[in-house]
Amino acid sequence: MASGDVIWAQAWSEPEAGSDLARLRSTAEHTEGGWRLSGQKTWSSRAAFADRAFGLFRSDPAADKPHRGLTYVMFPLDAPGVTVRPIGRLDGKPAFAELFLDDVFVPDEDVIGEPGEGWRVAMSTAGSERGLTLRSPGRFTAAAERLARLWRDEADPADTALRDRVADAVIGARAYELFAYASVSRIAAGESIGAESSLNKVFWSELDIALHETALDLLGPYGELADDAADAPAHGGWAEGYTFSLAGPIYAGTNEIQRDIIAERLLGLPKGRR
């Protein structure tokens, strides 16, 4: 996994369980030496070209709460009983897929954590994803450096409002980098990130959009050209990056859900939607 020789997909969301992941209905039934997986997953990240997947499955349908009785399982995408149906994107690039599992056998050794404790493992995964591993600092510091070069080459020095937006993007990228270093230091010391990872996820996803919007405003009408167009400016690539940035507030848990977590678990505000 670390070397990239094996590509992994995330098999969490289902047609009836997206942000409310605990409502998932795919099942894991214990059998001799392993488990039988059945059900459907959708919007599975990288599943269109991945080798293996990890996902949550309901192993105890009689559990008293939806987030209990779930098991976290790994499985190969070329296993008998697995059907991968790619989901097309507007840019034509492969990424997501639907997964259909029909009595797919996986051995006991491919369960992560304890059977029935999958929710705890999944929340640990999500916390790491939102707070540290999903978006490396280099993604934003490199983009901020490109934005600064674009400003120097293309901008009107008299446009101080746009200049300030460029400065905000550079500062935000540096702040995210420092936060990532702090998080790594805490984890190395045996601490955990916890619910504050939701703060980080909201921050970097909105930074990404603002940074790309600033670049497109700098480019003006040239920003609408395809990045490989013959008359596109030398500072290309912003339109495609902007399109992808719009997904940031959605994946890894929508920002609306993250704000609920921030309000309830960090600020101690009452749960308002019942």
C-alpha positions in Angstrom: 0.0 0.0 0.0 2.7 2.5 0.9 4.7 1.8 -2.3 1.7 2.2 -4.5 2.1 -1.2 -6.0 -1.4 -2.2 -4.8 -4.1 0.4 -5.3 -6.9 0.5 -2.7 -10.5 1.7 -2.9 -12.8 2.9 -0.2 -16.1 0.9 -0.1 -18.2 2.7 2.4 -21.1 4.6 0.8 -24.2 2.8 -0.4 -27.3 3.9 -2.3 -29.2 4.5 1.0 -26.2 5.3 3.2 -24.0 8.3 2.3 -23.4 10.9 5.0 -25.5 8.7 7.3 -23.1 5.9 6.9 -24.4 3.9 9.8 -27.5 3.1 7.8 -25.6 0.8 5.5 -27.2 -2.5 4.5 -24.4 -4.6 3.0 -23.8 -7.7 5.1 -21.0 -9.8 6.3 -22.0 -13.3 7.4 -19.5 -15.4 9.3 -18.8 -18.8 7.9 -16.1 -21.4 8.4 -12.7 -19.7 8.1 -14.0 -16.3 7.1 -16.9 -14.2 6.0 -19.4 -13.9 3.1 -20.0 -10.4 1.8 -23.1 -9.3 0.0 -24.6 -6.0 -1.0 -23.9 -2.9 -3.0 -21.4 0.0 -2.5 -21.5 3.2 -4.6 -19.2 6.2 -5.2 -16.3 3.9 -4.2 -13.2 6.1 -4.6 -10.6 4.7 -7.0 -12.6 1.5 -7.4 -12.6 1.9 -11.2 -8.9 1.0 -11.3 -8.0 -0.4 -7.9 -6.8 -3.8 -6.9 -8.4 -4.1 -3.4 -10.9 -2.4 -1.3 -11.7 -1.9 2.4 -15.3 -1.4 3.6 -17.9 -1.6 6.4 -20.4 -4.4 6.5 -23.3 -5.2 8.8 -22.4 -8.4 10.6 -25.0 -8.3 13.4 -28.4 -7.2 12.1 -29.8 -7.5 15.6 -27.5 -4.8 17.1 -29.5 -2.2 19.1 -28.0 0.8 17.3 -27.2 1.3 13.6 -23.4 2.0 14.2 -23.1 -1.2 16.2 -22.7 -4.7 14.8 -20.5 -3.5 11.9 -17.3 -5.2 10.7 -14.4 -3.6 8.8 -13.3 -5.9 6.0 -10.7 -5.9 3.2 -11.4 -7.7 -0.1 -9.8 -8.1 -3.6 -11.8 -6.5 -6.4 -11.1 -9.4 -8.7 -12.6 -12.0 -6.3 -15.4 -14.3 -7.5 -18.7 -12.5 -6.9 -17.4 -9.0 -7.2 -18.7 -6.8 -10.0 -17.1 -3.4 -10.6 -19.2 -0.9 -12.6 -17.3 2.4 -13.2 -19.2 5.7 -12.7 -18.4 8.2 -15.4 -17.0 11.7 -14.6 -17.6 14.9 -16.6 -13.8 15.1 -17.3 -13.8 11.5 -18.6 -11.2 10.3 -16.1 -11.6 7.0 -14.2 -12.2 7.2 -10.5 -15.4 6.1 -8.9 -17.3 2.8 -9.3 -20.3 0.9 -8.0 -19.4 -2.4 -6.4 -21.8 -5.4 -6.4 -20.9 -8.2 -4.0 -22.6 -11.6 -4.3 -21.6 -14.0 -1.6 -17.9 -12.9 -1.7 -15.7 -15.0 0.6 -12.9 -13.3 2.5 -10.8 -15.0 5.2 -10.8 -14.0 8.9 -7.4 -12.5 8.5 -8.8 -9.8 6.3 -10.9 -8.3 9.1 -9.4 -5.1 10.5 -10.0 -4.8 14.3 -12.6 -7.0 16.0 -15.8 -8.3 14.4 -18.6 -6.0 15.3 -16.3 -3.1 16.1 -16.0 -1.8 12.6 -17.5 1.6 13.4 -14.6 2.4 15.8 -12.1 1.5 13.1 -13.9 3.5 10.5 -14.0 6.6 12.6 -10.3 6.2 13.2 -9.8 6.0 9.4 -12.0 9.0 8.9 -10.2 11.1 11.5 -6.9 10.3 9.9 -8.2 11.0 6.5 -9.7 14.4 7.4 -7.0 15.5 9.7 -3.8 14.3 8.1 -3.5 11.8 5.2 -6.0 12.8 2.5 -4.4 16.1 1.4 -0.7 16.5 1.9 0.6 20.1 2.6 2.6 20.0 -0.7 -0.7 20.1 -2.6 -1.5 23.5 -1.3 2.0 25.0 -0.8 2.8 24.2 -4.4 -0.5 25.6 -5.7 0.0 28.8 -3.6 3.5 29.2 -5.1 2.0 28.9 -8.6 -0.6 31.4 -7.7 2.0 33.9 -6.5 3.9 33.5 -9.8 0.7 34.0 -11.7 0.1 37.2 -9.8 3.5 38.5 -10.5 3.2 37.7 -14.2 -0.4 38.6 -15.0 -2.0 40.8 -12.3 -2.6 44.5 -12.2 -0.6 45.8 -9.2 -3.3 48.4 -8.6 -5.8 45.6 -7.9 -5.1 45.4 -4.1 -8.2 43.3 -3.4 -7.0 40.5 -5.7 -3.5 40.9 -4.2 -4.9 40.3 -0.7 -6.7 37.2 -1.9 -3.4 35.8 -3.2 -1.7 36.6 0.1 -4.6 34.9 2.0 -4.0 31.7 -0.1 -0.3 31.7 0.6 -0.9 32.2 4.3 -3.6 29.5 4.4 -1.3 27.0 2.7 1.5 27.7 5.1 -0.9 27.4 8.1 -2.1 24.1 6.8 1.5 22.9 6.4 2.3 23.9 10.0 -0.9 22.2 11.3 0.1 19.0 9.5 3.5 19.1 11.2 1.8 19.6 14.6 -0.6 16.7 14.0 2.3 14.3 12.9 4.2 15.3 16.1 1.2 14.6 18.3 0.6 11.2 16.6 4.3 10.3 17.0 4.0 11.1 20.7 1.1 8.6 21.1 -1.8 11.1 20.9 -4.8 11.1 18.7 -6.4 13.8 16.6 -10.0 13.2 17.3 -12.9 15.4 16.4 -10.7 18.4 15.6 -9.9 16.7 12.3 -13.2 18.1 11.2 -11.9 21.6 11.6 -9.0 20.7 9.4 -11.2 19.2 6.7 -13.4 22.3 6.5 -10.3 24.5 6.4 -8.4 22.7 3.6 -11.4 22.1 1.4 -12.5 25.7 1.5 -8.8 26.9 1.0 -8.6 24.8 -2.1 -11.7 26.4 -3.7 -10.7 29.9 -2.7 -7.1 29.4 -4.1 -8.4 28.2 -7.5 -11.1 30.9 -7.7 -8.4 33.5 -7.2 -6.3 32.0 -10.0 -9.3 32.0 -12.4 -10.2 35.6 -11.5 -6.6 36.5 -12.3 -6.7 34.8 -15.7 -10.1 36.3 -16.6 -11.6 34.8 -19.8 -8.4 32.8 -20.4 -9.3 30.7 -17.3 -12.1 29.1 -19.2 -9.9 27.6 -21.9 -9.0 24.0 -21.8 -5.7 23.5 -20.2 -4.2 21.9 -23.3 -5.7 24.5 -25.7 -3.2 26.0 -28.2 -3.9 29.5 -27.0 -4.2 28.8 -23.3 -1.9 30.9 -21.1 1.4 29.6 -19.9 -0.1 29.3 -16.4 -2.5 26.5 -17.3 -4.1 23.8 -15.2 -6.3 26.0 -13.0 -9.7 25.2 -14.6 -9.3 21.5 -14.0 -7.9 22.0 -10.5 -10.9 24.3 -9.7 -13.4 21.6 -11.0 -11.8 19.1 -8.7 -11.7 21.4 -5.7 -15.4 21.7 -5.8 -15.6 18.1 -4.6 -13.6 18.9 -1.5 -16.5 20.0 0.7 -18.4 16.7 -0.2 -15.9 13.8 0.0 -14.5 12.6 3.3 -17.8 13.6 4.9 -19.6 16.7 3.8 -18.7 20.0 5.4 -22.2 20.3 6.7 -21.7 17.1 8.7 -18.2 18.3 9.8 -19.8 21.5 11.1 -22.2 19.4 13.2 -19.3 17.5 14.6 -17.4 20.7 15.4 -20.5 22.2 17.1 -21.4 19.2 19.2 -18.0 17.6 20.0 -15.7 20.5 20.2 -17.9 23.5 21.1 -20.3 21.4 23.3 -23.4 22.9 21.6 -26.7 20.9 21.9 -27.8 18.6 19.1 -30.4 20.6 17.3 -31.8 18.2 14.7 -34.0 15.5 16.3 
